[in-house]
Amino acid sequence: MQLYIRYAQAVSDGNVNEAVAILDRARRLQEFEAASEGNGEPESEFEMQVRDHIERRFQQEEDFRQLIIESQVGCKGFRIDLAIRRLDSPGYLLGIECDGKTYHYSKTARFRDVWRQDILERYGWKIHRIWSPNWWLNPQAEVDKVVTKLRTII
């Protein structure tokens, strides 16, 4: 909406260069949003390990055999590391965020993640975070937490 208002103002002012720049930005945002939808590849070894452990657990439990995990699922311009859904349903039950290398090196990463999670939850996502230090100490306990959360959702 803000881009539209800026575009309308630029056209009203006769500022062709600004209007073209705004249209270009809107096109790039639209392409980014479209590209962010769908299934991608895990971005780190940590995400791959988390995904593998959870998938093995799903195969062990009858209640979870119809669940699948997708990596790097896009939503409103954001990426969710792992997203769990039913095989026969397009909606996601749970998003899983894994802290990565940049999280530990960036002073603003925690604030950005809290802000991002808040926005995603406003769009209906249920988010569970797996912290790498906890994972390295006890991956099974972290998988158990995911299973417990899923049981409350299903």
N, C-alpha and C positions, 0 to 999 in steps of 0.2 A: 504494500500500500504506500509506503514511504517513497519507493522508487517512482510510482505512478504520480504522486504529488510533485516530486522533483521534476519529472518529465513534463508534466502539464505546465509547471512554472517556467521551465526552460523554453517550451514552445511559445508560451504566452509572451515571454520576454524577447522572442526571436533569436535565442541563443542556440543555433543549429548544432554547433560543436558539442555543447553540453547535452542536448537532447540525444544526439547520436551516441555519446559516451554512456548515457544512462541506459539506452536501449541495449547497447553492447553488454553492459554489466548485468542487466536483467536476463539476457540470453545466456551468459556464462553461469549465472546462478541456477537457471532452469536446467542447463546441461549437467551441472554438478549434482543437482537434486535427482535427476533421472539416472545419472551414473551411480549414485549412492544406493539405489534400490537394488536388491538382489543379493546373491550369495557370492562371497569372495573367498580368498585364501587366508588362513591365519597369518598374522603379521609377525609372530615371534614363536620361538621354540616353546616358551611358557604357554602361550595360547594353545599350541598343538598338544602339549602334554595334558592340559586341563581338558581339552576336547576329547582326547583319547581315553582318559580315565573315566569321564562321565559316560561316554558311549559304551565302554565295557560294563559299567554299572547298569546301564539301561538294559543291556542284553541279559543280565543276571536276574532282573526283576520283571515279573509278568506285567505289572502295572505300567511299566515304562518302555516296553518293547515297541510300542507304536509312536514313540517320540524320536525326533531327529534334531540334530544340532547343525545350524548353519553358521558360518564364520563371516565376520565383517558385513553385517546386515545394516543397510542404510535406512535412516529415518529422519526426515526433515533436515537433511544436510549433515547429520551426525552419523557416525559409525558405531555399532554395538559389536564388541569383540565376538561374542557367541550368543546365539538366540535359539531357544528351544521351542519347537512347535510339534503338534500332532502331525503324523504323516498325511492324514486325510483332511487337514484344515490349514488354511492359509494364515490364520492369526497366531501370533507368538504368545506363548505362556510366560516365558521368563527370558530376560536379557542378562547375560553375565559379562561383567567388566573385569578385565585382568589388568592390574597395574603393570606398566612396562618400563623400559629403561628411561624414557623421557620423563616419566613420573618422578623418578628419584633424582633427576638432575635439574628439574625446573621448579623454581620457587612458586610459580603460579599454577602449576599443574593440579594441585589438590583443589584449589578454588575453582578452577575451570571444570574439573570433574564433578564437583558438587553442583555447580550451576547447570552443567549439561544433564546430569541425572535428574535434577529438578524439572527441567524442560521435558525430558523424555517421559517422566512419570505423569506430567500434565497431559501428554498424548496417550496415556493409558498403559505405558510400559511398567512392568514390575522388574526392578533391577536388583541383582545380587552381585556383590563385589568380592573377588578373590584376591587377597593380598599375597604377593609373592613370598614374603618371609614366612607367612603361615603355611603356604603351599609347600615350601621346601622342608619345613619342619614335619608336616604331617598331611600329605596329599589326601589320604583317605578321609581324614576328618573334614577337610574342605569339600570333598565330594558328598559326604554325609550331610553337610549343611545345605548343599544344592538340592539333594533328594528331599530333605525335610521341608524346604521351601516349596518345592514342587508339590508335595503331598498336600500342603495347605491351599494350593491353587487348583489342583485337579479335582 
